[in-house]
Every structure is written in structure tokens, then in C-alpha cells.
Amino acid sequence: MAMRTHYCGLVTEAQLGETVKLCGWVNRRRDHGGVIFIDLRDREGYVQVVCDPDRAEMFGTAENVRNEFCVQVTGLVRARPAGTTNDKLKSGQIEVLCHDLQVLNPSVTPPFQLDDDNLSETTRLTHRVLDLRRPYMQNNLMLRYRVAMEVRKFLDANGFIDIETPMLTKSTPEGARDYLVPSRVHDGHFFALPQSPQLFKQLLMVAGFDRYYQITKCFRDE
């Protein structure tokens, strides 16, 4: 059985009337006079989940969830009441009426709010897993992915082949300082970042790969 049928941020009016299964983190829980609202978050965004007291077991679980609890929700997609829509969200026209709520993993109180934009680098790196959950960081990673995909699609359409060349080679005497990595099996010997990567280019060109590209990794120790 699939853990989810949709990502939270991708549930829209197209799913009205459907039963969906969602997984994500509790971004915020709000108790409005007996009805509990959960803003559920995953990598694609947010969706509003409505928990009413008609289903006692599910509602009891909803009363105990807190921020950053990892949960699974099964529920019915319905239109939000007039005046409660949110045009800033893809899922802002709908809500999910919760039929079943499972806590996959509870959470202690987070050390900071994920929507806090004034975090120190020390705090972010100490709690890196939470830092990477923040929408700002997730958007950065998604943007990097999309840029790389556009580059690959353009080059592929123009006949280029993606080929990986070695990242570490035998050290060669050049002007710049070497970035060295000690060999595990040859005591006293080191690998180095290529200072003459054109050698690999020439090797590939002579072998017939006149159009190739590589999205390289950047190493720095300064």
C-alpha cells in the first residue's frame, strides 16, 4: 500500500471529491472551538487538514500532535468555505477532511521556528536536518535541481553527451597549490584534484566525443 497518493502542496481543485493519502510534517496545529486544523507540509508545500470530533479516535490523535510531528493523513478533498481560501497556496482553494490520522514519528519541541528568518549559521548547522526542512532551503535545492535540468535538456537537444571525468588523479606539477587526499592503500602517496582537466577533454575528443559536457563539483579548502 502506498504511503501517499499525492504531495501536500499539489492537492488542488482537480482532486475535489477524491480520497487522498498524504504524508508530511505538522507545520502548525490550531484548535478552533472543537475543530482542529492542521497545516501539513512536505517538499511541495502546504495543505490544510480539518479534524472534526465526529471521529473520536482520530480526533484524540489530532489533539496530541504538535509542530514537526511526522504524520500520515487519509481524508476527503473538499472546497474551502467561502472567505477562507488562500490564493498564495496551490492548495489554497481546498482542504482535506481527515478520516484517519496516524503519527509516524512524534517530535520533541523544535529548537527554533522553521519560519524564523534570523537564525545564526551556528544554529542552522547544529540542527541541519531541521534547517533543510525550511521552505527557504527546500526552494534553494529545488531551484538548483531545475537549473541543472534545464542545462542538461539544452545540451542534450544540441547533441552533447554527459560524461564524468575523474575528480581525483595523480598530482601533477602546476602553479597552483594542490588539493590533496591521502591514499588509503599506498602510504605516503596522495591523490589530487586535476589541475590540467583539459587532458581528459583531449582524451575524449580524440576518442570521438567531440561534444560532451560535465557539471562538475567544486572543492575548496581555503
C-alpha positions in Angstrom: 0.0 0.0 0.0 1.4 3.4 -1.0 2.4 5.7 1.8 0.9 8.7 -0.1 -1.2 9.3 -3.2 -0.3 13.0 -3.5 2.2 15.6 -2.2 0.6 18.1 0.1 1.3 21.2 -2.0 -0.1 19.5 -5.2 -3.6 18.8 -4.0 -5.9 21.2 -5.9 -9.4 21.5 -7.1 -8.6 18.7 -9.6 -8.9 16.3 -6.6 -12.2 17.6 -5.3 -14.3 14.7 -4.1 -11.4 12.2 -4.0 -10.0 10.4 -1.0 -6.2 11.2 -0.7 -3.5 9.9 1.5 -0.8 12.4 2.5 2.4 12.3 4.5 4.3 15.3 5.9 5.2 17.3 8.9 2.8 19.3 11.1 3.7 22.9 10.4 1.0 24.3 12.7 -1.9 23.0 14.7 -4.9 25.2 15.5 -7.8 24.3 17.8 -10.9 26.4 16.8 -13.5 25.6 19.4 -13.7 21.8 18.9 -12.5 21.6 15.3 -8.7 21.1 14.9 -6.9 22.5 11.8 -3.5 21.1 10.8 -1.3 22.8 8.3 0.5 19.8 6.8 3.8 20.4 5.0 6.1 18.5 2.6 8.6 19.4 -0.1 5.9 20.7 -2.4 4.1 23.0 0.0 1.2 23.1 2.4 -2.4 21.7 2.7 -5.0 22.4 5.3 -6.4 19.3 7.1 -9.6 19.6 9.1 -10.2 17.2 12.0 -13.7 17.2 13.5 -14.8 15.4 16.7 -17.2 13.1 14.9 -14.4 10.5 14.6 -13.3 10.2 18.2 -10.2 8.1 17.8 -8.8 10.3 15.0 -9.7 13.5 16.9 -7.9 12.2 20.0 -4.8 11.7 18.0 -5.1 15.2 16.5 -5.4 16.8 20.0 -1.9 15.4 20.8 0.1 16.2 17.6 2.4 19.2 17.8 4.8 21.0 15.4 7.1 18.8 13.4 5.3 15.6 14.2 5.6 13.4 11.1 2.1 12.1 10.3 0.0 10.3 7.6 -3.4 11.7 6.8 -6.2 9.9 4.9 -9.1 12.2 4.0 -11.6 13.7 1.6 -10.7 16.7 -0.5 -13.4 19.3 -0.4 -13.7 23.0 -1.3 -12.9 25.5 1.5 -15.8 27.6 2.7 -16.3 31.0 1.1 -14.0 33.6 2.6 -11.4 31.1 3.9 -9.4 30.5 0.7 -5.7 31.3 0.4 -4.6 32.5 -3.1 -0.9 32.3 -2.0 -1.1 28.4 -2.0 -1.6 26.0 -4.8 -3.9 24.1 -2.4 -5.5 27.3 -1.1 -8.9 26.6 -2.6 -9.3 23.2 -0.9 -9.0 21.4 2.4 -8.8 17.8 3.4 -11.4 16.4 5.8 -9.5 14.0 7.9 -10.8 10.4 8.1 -7.7 8.8 9.6 -4.6 10.2 11.2 -1.5 8.2 12.0 1.5 9.6 13.8 4.5 8.1 12.0 7.0 9.8 14.3 6.5 12.2 17.2 8.8 15.2 17.7 10.2 17.0 20.7 9.8 20.8 20.8 11.9 22.1 17.9 14.8 24.3 19.0 13.6 27.1 16.6 10.6 28.0 14.5 11.1 26.9 10.9 9.8 30.2 9.6 12.3 32.2 11.5 14.5 34.1 9.0 17.0 35.4 11.6 18.8 32.2 12.6 22.5 32.2 13.1 24.7 29.9 11.0 25.8 28.0 14.1 22.1 27.2 15.0 21.4 26.2 11.4 24.4 23.8 11.1 23.8 22.4 14.6 20.3 21.4 13.6 21.0 20.8 9.9 18.1 18.4 9.4 15.6 21.0 10.6 17.4 23.7 8.6 16.9 21.6 5.4 13.2 21.3 6.1 12.7 25.1 6.0 10.8 26.2 2.9 13.7 28.7 2.0 16.3 25.9 1.9 14.0 23.5 0.1 13.3 26.1 -2.5 17.0 26.6 -3.0 17.6 22.9 -3.5 14.7 22.7 -6.0 16.0 25.7 -7.9 19.4 24.1 -8.2 17.8 20.9 -9.5 15.7 22.8 -12.0 18.7 24.9 -13.3 20.7 21.7 -13.8 17.8 20.0 -15.6 17.4 23.0 -18.0 21.2 22.9 -18.7 21.0 19.1 -19.4 17.9 19.4 -21.6 19.5 22.2 -23.7 22.8 20.4 -24.2 21.1 17.1 -24.9 19.0 18.8 -27.6 22.2 20.0 -29.2 24.0 16.7 -29.3 26.1 16.9 -26.2 26.8 13.8 -24.0 27.1 13.9 -20.3 30.5 12.2 -19.3 32.0 12.1 -15.8 35.8 12.6 -15.8 37.9 11.7 -12.7 37.7 14.1 -9.7 41.0 12.9 -8.2 44.1 11.9 -10.1 47.9 11.7 -9.7 49.3 15.0 -8.6 51.0 17.0 -11.5 53.4 19.9 -11.0 51.5 23.1 -11.7 51.5 26.7 -10.5 48.6 26.4 -8.0 48.6 24.6 -4.7 47.3 21.0 -4.8 44.1 19.9 -3.1 45.4 16.6 -1.7 43.6 13.5 -0.5 45.8 10.8 1.1 45.7 7.3 -0.4 44.2 4.7 1.9 46.3 1.8 0.4 49.5 3.5 -0.6 51.1 5.0 2.5 52.7 8.4 1.8 51.0 8.9 -1.5 48.2 11.3 -2.4 45.5 11.9 -4.9 45.0 15.5 -6.1 42.3 17.5 -7.9 43.2 17.7 -11.6 45.0 20.9 -12.4 45.0 20.0 -16.1 41.4 18.8 -16.8 42.0 19.6 -20.5 43.9 16.3 -20.6 40.6 14.5 -20.1 38.9 16.7 -22.7 41.6 16.0 -25.2 41.4 12.2 -24.5 37.6 12.2 -25.1 37.8 14.4 -28.2 40.4 12.1 -29.8 38.2 9.1 -28.9 35.3 10.7 -30.9 33.3 12.5 -28.3 33.5 15.9 -29.9 30.5 17.2 -27.9 30.5 16.4 -24.2 29.8 18.2 -21.0 30.2 17.7 -17.3 28.5 19.5 -14.4 31.5 19.4 -12.0 31.7 19.6 -8.2 33.5 22.4 -6.6 36.2 21.6 -3.9 37.8 24.4 -1.8 40.0 24.2 1.3 40.9 27.9 1.6 
